[in-house]
Amino acid sequence: MIYNLAVLSAEAKDQLNTELAAAGVAFKERYNMPVVPIHIENEQPESLRAHFQEKLTTYRQLSVTLSRLPYEPKLKS
């Protein structure tokens, strides 16, 4: 396993960023934070949108098994 992300190929970096985006959407949904998954999906490369959907489904299923920490949004003053 490579730990230096700079040496990854462009395709591997795009795939990693797509997985990170899917994890971010699942996290925000878990804490009822505002997120529009279709907008995030449209930001992904066309070739990786199916991969984004697969990972998003995986992370959504995984988040059901995890406990939730209290989320308190910052109050605007």
PDB file of N, CA, C and O in Angstrom:
ATOM      1  N   MET A   1       0.841  -1.173   0.000  1.00  0.00           N
ATOM      2  CA  MET A   1       0.000   0.000   0.000  1.00  0.00           C
ATOM      3  C   MET A   1       0.889   1.240   0.000  1.00  0.00           C
ATOM      4  O   MET A   1       1.866   1.329   0.744  1.00  0.00           O
ATOM      5  N   ILE A   2       0.530   2.179  -0.840  1.00  0.00           N
ATOM      6  CA  ILE A   2       1.290   3.420  -0.956  1.00  0.00           C
ATOM      7  C   ILE A   2       0.683   4.456  -0.026  1.00  0.00           C
ATOM      8  O   ILE A   2      -0.524   4.695  -0.048  1.00  0.00           O
ATOM      9  N   TYR A   3       1.533   5.068   0.793  1.00  0.00           N
ATOM     10  CA  TYR A   3       1.064   6.095   1.704  1.00  0.00           C
ATOM     11  C   TYR A   3       1.326   7.499   1.179  1.00  0.00           C
ATOM     12  O   TYR A   3       0.713   8.458   1.648  1.00  0.00           O
ATOM     13  N   ASN A   4       2.227   7.631   0.214  1.00  0.00           N
ATOM     14  CA  ASN A   4       2.517   8.928  -0.372  1.00  0.00           C
ATOM     15  C   ASN A   4       1.537   9.159  -1.518  1.00  0.00           C
ATOM     16  O   ASN A   4       1.669   8.556  -2.583  1.00  0.00           O
ATOM     17  N   LEU A   5       0.570  10.017  -1.302  1.00  0.00           N
ATOM     18  CA  LEU A   5      -0.472  10.232  -2.303  1.00  0.00           C
ATOM     19  C   LEU A   5       0.045  10.955  -3.533  1.00  0.00           C
ATOM     20  O   LEU A   5      -0.593  10.911  -4.584  1.00  0.00           O
ATOM     21  N   ALA A   6       1.172  11.612  -3.428  1.00  0.00           N
ATOM     22  CA  ALA A   6       1.733  12.340  -4.561  1.00  0.00           C
ATOM     23  C   ALA A   6       2.209  11.396  -5.658  1.00  0.00           C
ATOM     24  O   ALA A   6       2.280  11.792  -6.822  1.00  0.00           O
ATOM     25  N   VAL A   7       2.533  10.169  -5.309  1.00  0.00           N
ATOM     26  CA  VAL A   7       3.029   9.230  -6.318  1.00  0.00           C
ATOM     27  C   VAL A   7       1.918   8.424  -6.985  1.00  0.00           C
ATOM     28  O   VAL A   7       2.193   7.608  -7.864  1.00  0.00           O
ATOM     29  N   LEU A   8       0.680   8.639  -6.585  1.00  0.00           N
ATOM     30  CA  LEU A   8      -0.434   7.939  -7.213  1.00  0.00           C
ATOM     31  C   LEU A   8      -0.670   8.485  -8.620  1.00  0.00           C
ATOM     32  O   LEU A   8      -0.343   9.635  -8.912  1.00  0.00           O
ATOM     33  N   SER A   9      -1.229   7.666  -9.467  1.00  0.00           N
ATOM     34  CA  SER A   9      -1.578   8.115 -10.814  1.00  0.00           C
ATOM     35  C   SER A   9      -2.775   9.065 -10.731  1.00  0.00           C
ATOM     36  O   SER A   9      -3.464   9.127  -9.713  1.00  0.00           O
ATOM     37  N   ALA A  10      -3.008   9.790 -11.802  1.00  0.00           N
ATOM     38  CA  ALA A  10      -4.125  10.742 -11.834  1.00  0.00           C
ATOM     39  C   ALA A  10      -5.455  10.011 -11.654  1.00  0.00           C
ATOM     40  O   ALA A  10      -6.353  10.520 -10.984  1.00  0.00           O
ATOM     41  N   GLU A  11      -5.587   8.831 -12.243  1.00  0.00           N
ATOM     42  CA  GLU A  11      -6.825   8.056 -12.100  1.00  0.00           C
ATOM     43  C   GLU A  11      -7.041   7.639 -10.654  1.00  0.00           C
ATOM     44  O   GLU A  11      -8.159   7.716 -10.143  1.00  0.00           O
ATOM     45  N   ALA A  12      -5.988   7.204 -10.000  1.00  0.00           N
ATOM     46  CA  ALA A  12      -6.103   6.792  -8.604  1.00  0.00           C
ATOM     47  C   ALA A  12      -6.442   7.976  -7.707  1.00  0.00           C
ATOM     48  O   ALA A  12      -7.209   7.834  -6.754  1.00  0.00           O
ATOM     49  N   LYS A  13      -5.880   9.137  -8.003  1.00  0.00           N
ATOM     50  CA  LYS A  13      -6.197  10.337  -7.224  1.00  0.00           C
ATOM     51  C   LYS A  13      -7.657  10.735  -7.412  1.00  0.00           C
ATOM     52  O   LYS A  13      -8.333  11.099  -6.449  1.00  0.00           O
ATOM     53  N   ASP A  14      -8.144  10.666  -8.656  1.00  0.00           N
ATOM     54  CA  ASP A  14      -9.548  10.988  -8.916  1.00  0.00           C
ATOM     55  C   ASP A  14     -10.474  10.025  -8.194  1.00  0.00           C
ATOM     56  O   ASP A  14     -11.494  10.435  -7.639  1.00  0.00           O
ATOM     57  N   GLN A  15     -10.121   8.746  -8.199  1.00  0.00           N
ATOM     58  CA  GLN A  15     -10.940   7.749  -7.512  1.00  0.00           C
ATOM     59  C   GLN A  15     -10.929   7.987  -6.011  1.00  0.00           C
ATOM     60  O   GLN A  15     -11.963   7.859  -5.356  1.00  0.00           O
ATOM     61  N   LEU A  16      -9.786   8.328  -5.467  1.00  0.00           N
ATOM     62  CA  LEU A  16      -9.675   8.620  -4.041  1.00  0.00           C
ATOM     63  C   LEU A  16     -10.502   9.847  -3.669  1.00  0.00           C
ATOM     64  O   LEU A  16     -11.174   9.852  -2.638  1.00  0.00           O
ATOM     65  N   ASN A  17     -10.456  10.881  -4.497  1.00  0.00           N
ATOM     66  CA  ASN A  17     -11.244  12.084  -4.241  1.00  0.00           C
ATOM     67  C   ASN A  17     -12.739  11.802  -4.338  1.00  0.00           C
ATOM     68  O   ASN A  17     -13.531  12.379  -3.593  1.00  0.00           O
ATOM     69  N   THR A  18     -13.122  10.924  -5.248  1.00  0.00           N
ATOM     70  CA  THR A  18     -14.531  10.541  -5.378  1.00  0.00           C
ATOM     71  C   THR A  18     -14.999   9.802  -4.129  1.00  0.00           C
ATOM     72  O   THR A  18     -16.100  10.048  -3.637  1.00  0.00           O
ATOM     73  N   GLU A  19     -14.173   8.902  -3.620  1.00  0.00           N
ATOM     74  CA  GLU A  19     -14.524   8.181  -2.397  1.00  0.00           C
ATOM     75  C   GLU A  19     -14.610   9.134  -1.206  1.00  0.00           C
ATOM     76  O   GLU A  19     -15.483   8.983  -0.352  1.00  0.00           O
ATOM     77  N   LEU A  20     -13.721  10.100  -1.149  1.00  0.00           N
ATOM     78  CA  LEU A  20     -13.744  11.088  -0.080  1.00  0.00           C
ATOM     79  C   LEU A  20     -15.013  11.939  -0.151  1.00  0.00           C
ATOM     80  O   LEU A  20     -15.608  12.257   0.879  1.00  0.00           O
ATOM     81  N   ALA A  21     -15.420  12.300  -1.349  1.00  0.00           N
ATOM     82  CA  ALA A  21     -16.653  13.069  -1.516  1.00  0.00           C
ATOM     83  C   ALA A  21     -17.867  12.260  -1.063  1.00  0.00           C
ATOM     84  O   ALA A  21     -18.759  12.795  -0.404  1.00  0.00           O
ATOM     85  N   ALA A  22     -17.904  10.979  -1.411  1.00  0.00           N
ATOM     86  CA  ALA A  22     -19.014  10.115  -0.997  1.00  0.00           C
ATOM     87  C   ALA A  22     -19.046   9.970   0.520  1.00  0.00           C
ATOM     88  O   ALA A  22     -20.120   9.987   1.121  1.00  0.00           O
ATOM     89  N   ALA A  23     -17.886   9.828   1.138  1.00  0.00           N
ATOM     90  CA  ALA A  23     -17.828   9.719   2.596  1.00  0.00           C
ATOM     91  C   ALA A  23     -18.295  11.015   3.248  1.00  0.00           C
ATOM     92  O   ALA A  23     -18.966  10.985   4.280  1.00  0.00           O
ATOM     93  N   GLY A  24     -17.946  12.146   2.653  1.00  0.00           N
ATOM     94  CA  GLY A  24     -18.380  13.436   3.186  1.00  0.00           C
ATOM     95  C   GLY A  24     -19.887  13.607   3.121  1.00  0.00           C
ATOM     96  O   GLY A  24     -20.497  14.131   4.053  1.00  0.00           O
ATOM     97  N   VAL A  25     -20.490  13.168   2.021  1.00  0.00           N
ATOM     98  CA  VAL A  25     -21.949  13.249   1.887  1.00  0.00           C
ATOM     99  C   VAL A  25     -22.619  12.364   2.931  1.00  0.00           C
ATOM    100  O   VAL A  25     -23.569  12.791   3.588  1.00  0.00           O
ATOM    101  N   ALA A  26     -22.136  11.146   3.088  1.00  0.00           N
ATOM    102  CA  ALA A  26     -22.724  10.230   4.069  1.00  0.00           C
ATOM    103  C   ALA A  26     -22.580  10.782   5.486  1.00  0.00           C
ATOM    104  O   ALA A  26     -23.496  10.661   6.300  1.00  0.00           O
ATOM    105  N   PHE A  27     -21.440  11.380   5.773  1.00  0.00           N
ATOM    106  CA  PHE A  27     -21.228  11.975   7.101  1.00  0.00           C
ATOM    107  C   PHE A  27     -22.221  13.101   7.354  1.00  0.00           C
ATOM    108  O   PHE A  27     -22.830  13.164   8.422  1.00  0.00           O
ATOM    109  N   LYS A  28     -22.387  13.985   6.386  1.00  0.00           N
ATOM    110  CA  LYS A  28     -23.311  15.112   6.566  1.00  0.00           C
ATOM    111  C   LYS A  28     -24.752  14.634   6.689  1.00  0.00           C
ATOM    112  O   LYS A  28     -25.526  15.191   7.468  1.00  0.00           O
ATOM    113  N   GLU A  29     -25.116  13.609   5.929  1.00  0.00           N
ATOM    114  CA  GLU A  29     -26.465  13.061   6.056  1.00  0.00           C
ATOM    115  C   GLU A  29     -26.674  12.449   7.437  1.00  0.00           C
ATOM    116  O   GLU A  29     -27.753  12.561   8.019  1.00  0.00           O
ATOM    117  N   ARG A  30     -25.654  11.815   7.942  1.00  0.00           N
ATOM    118  CA  ARG A  30     -25.744  11.168   9.255  1.00  0.00           C
ATOM    119  C   ARG A  30     -26.026  12.173  10.363  1.00  0.00           C
ATOM    120  O   ARG A  30     -26.735  11.869  11.322  1.00  0.00           O
ATOM    121  N   TYR A  31     -25.469  13.363  10.226  1.00  0.00           N
ATOM    122  CA  TYR A  31     -25.642  14.400  11.243  1.00  0.00           C
ATOM    123  C   TYR A  31     -26.671  15.452  10.845  1.00  0.00           C
ATOM    124  O   TYR A  31     -26.731  16.524  11.449  1.00  0.00           O
ATOM    125  N   ASN A  32     -27.475  15.153   9.838  1.00  0.00           N
ATOM    126  CA  ASN A  32     -28.534  16.059   9.375  1.00  0.00           C
ATOM    127  C   ASN A  32     -28.005  17.446   9.029  1.00  0.00           C
ATOM    128  O   ASN A  32     -28.659  18.458   9.280  1.00  0.00           O
ATOM    129  N   MET A  33     -26.826  17.471   8.456  1.00  0.00           N
ATOM    130  CA  MET A  33     -26.249  18.725   7.994  1.00  0.00           C
ATOM    131  C   MET A  33     -26.713  18.957   6.557  1.00  0.00           C
ATOM    132  O   MET A  33     -26.995  17.996   5.841  1.00  0.00           O
ATOM    133  N   PRO A  34     -26.797  20.200   6.130  1.00  0.00           N
ATOM    134  CA  PRO A  34     -27.272  20.458   4.767  1.00  0.00           C
ATOM    135  C   PRO A  34     -26.279  19.962   3.715  1.00  0.00           C
ATOM    136  O   PRO A  34     -25.107  20.339   3.721  1.00  0.00           O
ATOM    137  N   VAL A  35     -26.764  19.120   2.826  1.00  0.00           N
ATOM    138  CA  VAL A  35     -25.949  18.605   1.724  1.00  0.00           C
ATOM    139  C   VAL A  35     -26.888  18.170   0.606  1.00  0.00           C
ATOM    140  O   VAL A  35     -27.964  17.630   0.864  1.00  0.00           O
ATOM    141  N   VAL A  36     -26.476  18.408  -0.635  1.00  0.00           N
ATOM    142  CA  VAL A  36     -27.256  17.985  -1.794  1.00  0.00           C
ATOM    143  C   VAL A  36     -26.400  16.982  -2.575  1.00  0.00           C
ATOM    144  O   VAL A  36     -25.520  17.377  -3.340  1.00  0.00           O
ATOM    145  N   PRO A  37     -26.659  15.690  -2.380  1.00  0.00           N
ATOM    146  CA  PRO A  37     -25.807  14.662  -2.993  1.00  0.00           C
ATOM    147  C   PRO A  37     -25.714  14.754  -4.514  1.00  0.00           C
ATOM    148  O   PRO A  37     -24.669  14.446  -5.087  1.00  0.00           O
ATOM    149  N   ILE A  38     -26.785  15.172  -5.170  1.00  0.00           N
ATOM    150  CA  ILE A  38     -26.760  15.238  -6.637  1.00  0.00           C
ATOM    151  C   ILE A  38     -25.780  16.303  -7.113  1.00  0.00           C
ATOM    152  O   ILE A  38     -25.172  16.147  -8.172  1.00  0.00           O
ATOM    153  N   HIS A  39     -25.618  17.374  -6.358  1.00  0.00           N
ATOM    154  CA  HIS A  39     -24.649  18.406  -6.734  1.00  0.00           C
ATOM    155  C   HIS A  39     -23.223  17.876  -6.582  1.00  0.00           C
ATOM    156  O   HIS A  39     -22.363  18.128  -7.426  1.00  0.00           O
ATOM    157  N   ILE A  40     -22.989  17.148  -5.510  1.00  0.00           N
ATOM    158  CA  ILE A  40     -21.662  16.572  -5.289  1.00  0.00           C
ATOM    159  C   ILE A  40     -21.366  15.544  -6.378  1.00  0.00           C
ATOM    160  O   ILE A  40     -20.245  15.467  -6.882  1.00  0.00           O
ATOM    161  N   GLU A  41     -22.374  14.760  -6.732  1.00  0.00           N
ATOM    162  CA  GLU A  41     -22.187  13.751  -7.784  1.00  0.00           C
ATOM    163  C   GLU A  41     -21.857  14.416  -9.117  1.00  0.00           C
ATOM    164  O   GLU A  41     -21.009  13.925  -9.862  1.00  0.00           O
ATOM    165  N   ASN A  42     -22.518  15.524  -9.420  1.00  0.00           N
ATOM    166  CA  ASN A  42     -22.257  16.207 -10.685  1.00  0.00           C
ATOM    167  C   ASN A  42     -20.870  16.827 -10.741  1.00  0.00           C
ATOM    168  O   ASN A  42     -20.365  17.100 -11.830  1.00  0.00           O
ATOM    169  N   GLU A  43     -20.248  17.054  -9.599  1.00  0.00           N
ATOM    170  CA  GLU A  43     -18.893  17.596  -9.562  1.00  0.00           C
ATOM    171  C   GLU A  43     -17.832  16.522  -9.845  1.00  0.00           C
ATOM    172  O   GLU A  43     -16.674  16.841 -10.114  1.00  0.00           O
ATOM    173  N   GLN A  44     -18.237  15.259  -9.781  1.00  0.00           N
ATOM    174  CA  GLN A  44     -17.298  14.163  -9.996  1.00  0.00           C
ATOM    175  C   GLN A  44     -17.096  13.944 -11.492  1.00  0.00           C
ATOM    176  O   GLN A  44     -17.982  14.258 -12.287  1.00  0.00           O
ATOM    177  N   PRO A  45     -15.940  13.407 -11.883  1.00  0.00           N
ATOM    178  CA  PRO A  45     -15.725  13.091 -13.302  1.00  0.00           C
ATOM    179  C   PRO A  45     -16.790  12.107 -13.800  1.00  0.00           C
ATOM    180  O   PRO A  45     -17.232  11.226 -13.063  1.00  0.00           O
ATOM    181  N   GLU A  46     -17.185  12.272 -15.042  1.00  0.00           N
ATOM    182  CA  GLU A  46     -18.247  11.446 -15.626  1.00  0.00           C
ATOM    183  C   GLU A  46     -17.962   9.952 -15.484  1.00  0.00           C
ATOM    184  O   GLU A  46     -18.868   9.158 -15.230  1.00  0.00           O
ATOM    185  N   SER A  47     -16.708   9.584 -15.647  1.00  0.00           N
ATOM    186  CA  SER A  47     -16.353   8.169 -15.599  1.00  0.00           C
ATOM    187  C   SER A  47     -16.427   7.579 -14.194  1.00  0.00           C
ATOM    188  O   SER A  47     -16.444   6.358 -14.038  1.00  0.00           O
ATOM    189  N   LEU A  48     -16.470   8.427 -13.173  1.00  0.00           N
ATOM    190  CA  LEU A  48     -16.463   7.927 -11.792  1.00  0.00           C
ATOM    191  C   LEU A  48     -17.800   8.130 -11.069  1.00  0.00           C
ATOM    192  O   LEU A  48     -17.888   7.901  -9.863  1.00  0.00           O
ATOM    193  N   ARG A  49     -18.814   8.545 -11.777  1.00  0.00           N
ATOM    194  CA  ARG A  49     -20.101   8.785 -11.105  1.00  0.00           C
ATOM    195  C   ARG A  49     -20.747   7.493 -10.617  1.00  0.00           C
ATOM    196  O   ARG A  49     -21.391   7.485  -9.568  1.00  0.00           O
ATOM    197  N   ALA A  50     -20.587   6.418 -11.352  1.00  0.00           N
ATOM    198  CA  ALA A  50     -21.119   5.129 -10.890  1.00  0.00           C
ATOM    199  C   ALA A  50     -20.365   4.677  -9.642  1.00  0.00           C
ATOM    200  O   ALA A  50     -20.958   4.138  -8.708  1.00  0.00           O
ATOM    201  N   HIS A  51     -19.051   4.901  -9.639  1.00  0.00           N
ATOM    202  CA  HIS A  51     -18.237   4.561  -8.468  1.00  0.00           C
ATOM    203  C   HIS A  51     -18.666   5.408  -7.268  1.00  0.00           C
ATOM    204  O   HIS A  51     -18.712   4.911  -6.143  1.00  0.00           O
ATOM    205  N   PHE A  52     -18.980   6.682  -7.504  1.00  0.00           N
ATOM    206  CA  PHE A  52     -19.465   7.565  -6.444  1.00  0.00           C
ATOM    207  C   PHE A  52     -20.759   7.013  -5.848  1.00  0.00           C
ATOM    208  O   PHE A  52     -20.912   6.975  -4.627  1.00  0.00           O
ATOM    209  N   GLN A  53     -21.684   6.590  -6.697  1.00  0.00           N
ATOM    210  CA  GLN A  53     -22.956   6.044  -6.217  1.00  0.00           C
ATOM    211  C   GLN A  53     -22.749   4.771  -5.407  1.00  0.00           C
ATOM    212  O   GLN A  53     -23.398   4.575  -4.379  1.00  0.00           O
ATOM    213  N   GLU A  54     -21.851   3.909  -5.865  1.00  0.00           N
ATOM    214  CA  GLU A  54     -21.563   2.669  -5.129  1.00  0.00           C
ATOM    215  C   GLU A  54     -20.991   2.977  -3.751  1.00  0.00           C
ATOM    216  O   GLU A  54     -21.420   2.401  -2.751  1.00  0.00           O
ATOM    217  N   LYS A  55     -20.028   3.881  -3.702  1.00  0.00           N
ATOM    218  CA  LYS A  55     -19.397   4.223  -2.421  1.00  0.00           C
ATOM    219  C   LYS A  55     -20.374   4.944  -1.513  1.00  0.00           C
ATOM    220  O   LYS A  55     -20.372   4.720  -0.303  1.00  0.00           O
ATOM    221  N   LEU A  56     -21.207   5.802  -2.076  1.00  0.00           N
ATOM    222  CA  LEU A  56     -22.195   6.512  -1.261  1.00  0.00           C
ATOM    223  C   LEU A  56     -23.163   5.521  -0.619  1.00  0.00           C
ATOM    224  O   LEU A  56     -23.503   5.657   0.556  1.00  0.00           O
ATOM    225  N   THR A  57     -23.599   4.540  -1.375  1.00  0.00           N
ATOM    226  CA  THR A  57     -24.477   3.501  -0.826  1.00  0.00           C
ATOM    227  C   THR A  57     -23.766   2.720   0.274  1.00  0.00           C
ATOM    228  O   THR A  57     -24.351   2.434   1.319  1.00  0.00           O
ATOM    229  N   THR A  58     -22.507   2.380   0.036  1.00  0.00           N
ATOM    230  CA  THR A  58     -21.724   1.649   1.038  1.00  0.00           C
ATOM    231  C   THR A  58     -21.586   2.456   2.321  1.00  0.00           C
ATOM    232  O   THR A  58     -21.806   1.932   3.413  1.00  0.00           O
ATOM    233  N   TYR A  59     -21.222   3.727   2.195  1.00  0.00           N
ATOM    234  CA  TYR A  59     -21.018   4.559   3.377  1.00  0.00           C
ATOM    235  C   TYR A  59     -22.329   4.851   4.103  1.00  0.00           C
ATOM    236  O   TYR A  59     -22.341   4.983   5.327  1.00  0.00           O
ATOM    237  N   ARG A  60     -23.429   4.953   3.363  1.00  0.00           N
ATOM    238  CA  ARG A  60     -24.731   5.147   4.010  1.00  0.00           C
ATOM    239  C   ARG A  60     -25.093   3.919   4.848  1.00  0.00           C
ATOM    240  O   ARG A  60     -25.572   4.054   5.974  1.00  0.00           O
ATOM    241  N   GLN A  61     -24.866   2.732   4.303  1.00  0.00           N
ATOM    242  CA  GLN A  61     -25.156   1.507   5.041  1.00  0.00           C
ATOM    243  C   GLN A  61     -24.252   1.378   6.254  1.00  0.00           C
ATOM    244  O   GLN A  61     -24.692   0.923   7.310  1.00  0.00           O
ATOM    245  N   LEU A  62     -23.015   1.766   6.118  1.00  0.00           N
ATOM    246  CA  LEU A  62     -22.066   1.705   7.219  1.00  0.00           C
ATOM    247  C   LEU A  62     -22.434   2.690   8.323  1.00  0.00           C
ATOM    248  O   LEU A  62     -22.274   2.386   9.505  1.00  0.00           O
ATOM    249  N   SER A  63     -22.928   3.871   7.945  1.00  0.00           N
ATOM    250  CA  SER A  63     -23.234   4.882   8.951  1.00  0.00           C
ATOM    251  C   SER A  63     -24.416   4.480   9.836  1.00  0.00           C
ATOM    252  O   SER A  63     -24.562   4.989  10.947  1.00  0.00           O
ATOM    253  N   VAL A  64     -25.252   3.575   9.347  1.00  0.00           N
ATOM    254  CA  VAL A  64     -26.378   3.099  10.155  1.00  0.00           C
ATOM    255  C   VAL A  64     -25.872   2.330  11.375  1.00  0.00           C
ATOM    256  O   VAL A  64     -26.514   2.330  12.426  1.00  0.00           O
ATOM    257  N   THR A  65     -24.732   1.681  11.232  1.00  0.00           N
ATOM    258  CA  THR A  65     -24.198   0.868  12.324  1.00  0.00           C
ATOM    259  C   THR A  65     -23.398   1.681  13.338  1.00  0.00           C
ATOM    260  O   THR A  65     -23.052   1.171  14.404  1.00  0.00           O
ATOM    261  N   LEU A  66     -23.103   2.934  13.018  1.00  0.00           N
ATOM    262  CA  LEU A  66     -22.285   3.757  13.896  1.00  0.00           C
ATOM    263  C   LEU A  66     -23.150   4.610  14.816  1.00  0.00           C
ATOM    264  O   LEU A  66     -24.278   4.963  14.470  1.00  0.00           O
ATOM    265  N   SER A  67     -22.619   4.935  15.977  1.00  0.00           N
ATOM    266  CA  SER A  67     -23.337   5.823  16.876  1.00  0.00           C
ATOM    267  C   SER A  67     -23.148   7.256  16.409  1.00  0.00           C
ATOM    268  O   SER A  67     -22.250   7.558  15.622  1.00  0.00           O
ATOM    269  N   ARG A  68     -24.010   8.132  16.909  1.00  0.00           N
ATOM    270  CA  ARG A  68     -23.927   9.530  16.514  1.00  0.00           C
ATOM    271  C   ARG A  68     -23.469  10.376  17.675  1.00  0.00           C
ATOM    272  O   ARG A  68     -23.921  10.206  18.807  1.00  0.00           O
ATOM    273  N   LEU A  69     -22.578  11.278  17.385  1.00  0.00           N
ATOM    274  CA  LEU A  69     -22.159  12.256  18.365  1.00  0.00           C
ATOM    275  C   LEU A  69     -23.116  13.441  18.285  1.00  0.00           C
ATOM    276  O   LEU A  69     -23.719  13.676  17.238  1.00  0.00           O
ATOM    277  N   PRO A  70     -23.261  14.181  19.363  1.00  0.00           N
ATOM    278  CA  PRO A  70     -24.162  15.326  19.273  1.00  0.00           C
ATOM    279  C   PRO A  70     -23.595  16.378  18.329  1.00  0.00           C
ATOM    280  O   PRO A  70     -22.426  16.750  18.432  1.00  0.00           O
ATOM    281  N   TYR A  71     -24.420  16.851  17.416  1.00  0.00           N
ATOM    282  CA  TYR A  71     -24.011  17.901  16.499  1.00  0.00           C
ATOM    283  C   TYR A  71     -24.746  19.169  16.871  1.00  0.00           C
ATOM    284  O   TYR A  71     -25.976  19.203  16.874  1.00  0.00           O
ATOM    285  N   GLU A  72     -24.015  20.183  17.177  1.00  0.00           N
ATOM    286  CA  GLU A  72     -24.609  21.464  17.505  1.00  0.00           C
ATOM    287  C   GLU A  72     -24.044  22.512  16.567  1.00  0.00           C
ATOM    288  O   GLU A  72     -22.880  22.896  16.683  1.00  0.00           O
ATOM    289  N   PRO A  73     -24.876  22.979  15.625  1.00  0.00           N
ATOM    290  CA  PRO A  73     -24.368  23.960  14.680  1.00  0.00           C
ATOM    291  C   PRO A  73     -23.996  25.260  15.375  1.00  0.00           C
ATOM    292  O   PRO A  73     -24.577  25.623  16.397  1.00  0.00           O
ATOM    293  N   LYS A  74     -23.020  25.952  14.805  1.00  0.00           N
ATOM    294  CA  LYS A  74     -22.606  27.227  15.378  1.00  0.00           C
ATOM    295  C   LYS A  74     -23.720  28.239  15.204  1.00  0.00           C
ATOM    296  O   LYS A  74     -24.337  28.333  14.143  1.00  0.00           O
ATOM    297  N   LEU A  75     -23.961  28.977  16.239  1.00  0.00           N
ATOM    298  CA  LEU A  75     -24.982  30.020  16.183  1.00  0.00           C
ATOM    299  C   LEU A  75     -24.373  31.277  15.592  1.00  0.00           C
ATOM    300  O   LEU A  75     -23.278  31.694  15.970  1.00  0.00           O
ATOM    301  N   LYS A  76     -25.101  31.874  14.657  1.00  0.00           N
ATOM    302  CA  LYS A  76     -24.627  33.115  14.063  1.00  0.00           C
ATOM    303  C   LYS A  76     -24.997  34.267  14.992  1.00  0.00           C
ATOM    304  O   LYS A  76     -26.154  34.432  15.379  1.00  0.00           O
ATOM    305  N   SER A  77     -23.999  35.046  15.333  1.00  0.00           N
ATOM    306  CA  SER A  77     -24.306  36.164  16.240  1.00  0.00           C
ATOM    307  C   SER A  77     -23.974  37.468  15.602  1.00  0.00           C
ATOM    308  O   SER A  77     -24.164  38.521  16.212  1.00  0.00           O
TER     309      SER A  77
END
